[in-house]
Amino acid sequence: MKDIRDFDEIAKVLAFVVAEQGNYSYIDRIANANSKDIILACLREALRDYHSILRRGEYKAKDLKAKEIGVKNALNKIFQTHDRKELKEIVSFISAKALTLSAKYLEGGE
């Protein structure tokens, strides 16, 4: 498996959306996806929501803002992964990390 830190920024995007909207659908969809195109399509939708939240300018999960270069690198690594087992491990890690990162905001802490 690739270095797991390569996927931290994409996990932050998902965590940010969960923290701000309470929306788990992206995490659930990528965790259950069985193909790269579905994973990438879901991540594209999550990034659109992420950008929409940022544009509003008011959000509580400031420390979950992702670094653009990290998101790009994660997307490239997902795209370049051809082994289904490895892809499943990657999305499972991203999903678990996103849930962990968003938990403190959903519990009312910051």
C-alpha positions as CSV (number, residue, x, y, z in Angstrom):
1,M,0.0,0.0,0.0
2,K,1.1,3.5,-0.6
3,D,2.2,5.8,2.3
4,I,-1.1,6.3,4.2
5,R,-0.1,10.0,4.9
6,D,-0.7,10.5,1.1
7,F,-4.4,10.4,1.8
8,D,-4.7,12.7,4.8
9,E,-5.8,15.7,2.9
10,I,-8.6,14.0,1.0
11,A,-9.8,12.6,4.4
12,K,-9.8,16.2,5.7
13,V,-12.1,17.2,2.8
14,L,-14.6,14.5,3.7
15,A,-14.3,15.2,7.5
16,F,-14.9,18.9,6.8
17,V,-18.1,18.2,4.9
18,V,-19.3,15.9,7.7
19,A,-18.4,18.5,10.4
20,E,-20.2,21.3,8.5
21,Q,-23.2,19.5,7.0
22,G,-23.5,16.3,9.1
23,N,-23.4,14.6,5.7
24,Y,-22.0,11.0,5.8
25,S,-23.0,10.1,2.3
26,Y,-19.7,10.7,0.6
27,I,-17.8,8.7,3.2
28,D,-20.3,5.8,3.0
29,R,-20.3,5.9,-0.8
30,I,-16.5,5.7,-1.2
31,A,-16.2,3.1,1.5
32,N,-18.7,0.9,-0.3
33,A,-17.6,1.7,-3.9
34,N,-16.3,-1.2,-5.9
35,S,-14.7,0.7,-8.8
36,K,-12.2,3.6,-9.2
37,D,-14.7,5.6,-11.4
38,I,-17.3,5.5,-8.7
39,I,-14.8,6.5,-6.0
40,L,-13.5,9.4,-8.1
41,A,-17.0,10.6,-9.0
42,C,-17.9,10.6,-5.3
43,L,-14.8,12.5,-4.4
44,R,-15.6,15.1,-7.1
45,E,-19.0,15.6,-5.6
46,A,-17.5,16.0,-2.1
47,L,-15.0,18.5,-3.4
48,R,-17.9,20.5,-4.9
49,D,-19.6,20.6,-1.5
50,Y,-16.3,21.4,0.2
51,H,-15.8,24.4,-2.1
52,S,-19.3,25.6,-1.6
53,I,-18.8,25.6,2.2
54,L,-15.6,27.5,1.8
55,R,-17.2,30.1,-0.4
56,R,-19.8,30.8,2.3
57,G,-16.9,31.9,4.5
58,E,-18.4,30.8,7.8
59,Y,-17.4,27.4,9.1
60,K,-16.3,25.9,12.4
61,A,-13.9,23.2,11.3
62,K,-11.1,25.6,10.2
63,D,-8.3,23.2,11.1
64,L,-9.9,20.6,8.7
65,K,-9.2,22.8,5.6
66,A,-7.2,20.7,3.2
67,K,-4.1,21.6,1.4
68,E,-4.7,21.7,-2.4
69,I,-1.5,19.9,-3.3
70,G,-2.3,17.1,-0.9
71,V,-5.7,16.6,-2.4
72,K,-4.3,16.6,-5.9
73,N,-1.7,14.0,-4.9
74,A,-4.3,11.8,-3.3
75,L,-6.5,11.9,-6.3
76,N,-3.5,11.1,-8.6
77,K,-2.6,8.1,-6.4
78,I,-6.1,6.8,-6.4
79,F,-6.3,7.1,-10.2
80,Q,-3.0,5.3,-10.5
81,T,-4.0,2.4,-8.3
82,H,-5.0,-0.6,-10.4
83,D,-5.1,-3.3,-7.8
84,R,-8.7,-3.7,-6.4
85,K,-7.6,-4.9,-3.0
86,E,-5.2,-2.0,-2.6
87,L,-7.9,0.5,-3.8
88,K,-10.3,-1.0,-1.2
89,E,-7.6,-0.5,1.5
90,I,-7.1,3.1,0.5
91,V,-10.7,4.0,0.6
92,S,-11.3,2.2,3.9
93,F,-8.4,4.2,5.4
94,I,-9.7,7.5,4.0
95,S,-13.2,6.8,5.3
96,A,-12.0,5.8,8.8
97,K,-9.6,8.8,9.0
98,A,-12.4,11.2,7.9
99,L,-14.8,9.8,10.5
100,T,-12.1,10.2,13.2
101,L,-11.2,13.7,12.2
102,S,-14.8,14.9,12.1
103,A,-15.8,13.3,15.4
104,K,-14.8,16.1,17.7
105,Y,-16.9,18.6,15.7
106,L,-20.0,16.4,15.8
107,E,-19.6,16.0,19.6
108,G,-19.7,19.8,20.0
109,G,-16.0,20.4,20.6
110,E,-13.7,22.4,18.4
